[in-house]
Amino acid sequence: MNKERYKEEYEEGSDLLWPSDKEDKITRQFYKDLSNLTKNINYSKKKNLKLFEQVVRIIKGKGWG
């Protein structure tokens, strides 16, 4: 089913403009990619922080654990 963009009008005076299937697919992929990118950035920050913590422990003489 390949729907085109369409508009719904309601008695209260509000109108909704719905995306086409293609637009909806692209939007969903964009947010999925954005979510994955955010997860990767957060993982990198945690990884760098752990490395920094290890360096501090070594300097203080508390070893690796």
C-alpha positions in Angstrom: 0.0 0.0 0.0 1.6 3.3 -1.1 -0.4 6.2 0.2 0.2 9.8 -0.9 0.1 12.7 1.5 -3.4 13.5 2.5 -5.2 16.0 4.7 -7.9 15.3 7.3 -10.3 18.0 8.3 -12.2 17.9 11.6 -15.4 19.7 12.6 -13.5 21.6 15.4 -11.6 23.4 12.7 -8.3 21.6 13.1 -6.7 20.0 10.0 -4.1 17.2 10.0 -1.7 16.7 7.2 -0.5 13.1 7.0 2.8 12.2 5.3 3.0 9.9 2.4 4.5 6.4 2.9 7.8 7.5 1.4 8.0 10.5 3.6 7.1 8.5 6.6 9.8 5.8 5.8 12.5 8.5 5.4 11.5 10.3 8.6 11.5 7.0 10.6 15.0 6.1 9.1 16.3 9.6 10.0 15.2 9.2 13.7 16.6 5.7 13.8 20.0 6.9 12.5 19.9 9.8 14.9 19.2 7.5 17.8 22.1 5.2 16.8 24.4 8.1 16.4 23.5 9.4 19.8 24.1 5.9 21.4 27.5 5.7 19.7 28.5 9.2 20.9 27.4 8.3 24.5 29.4 5.1 24.3 32.5 6.9 23.1 32.2 9.4 25.9 31.9 6.6 28.5 34.9 4.8 26.9 37.0 7.9 27.1 36.0 8.6 30.7 36.9 5.0 31.7 40.3 5.5 30.0 40.8 8.7 31.9 39.8 7.0 35.2 42.4 4.3 34.6 45.1 6.8 34.0 44.2 8.6 37.2 44.3 5.3 39.1 47.7 4.5 37.7 49.0 7.9 38.7 47.6 7.5 42.2 49.2 4.0 42.4 46.0 2.1 42.8 46.6 -0.1 39.7 44.3 -1.4 37.0 41.3 -2.7 39.0 
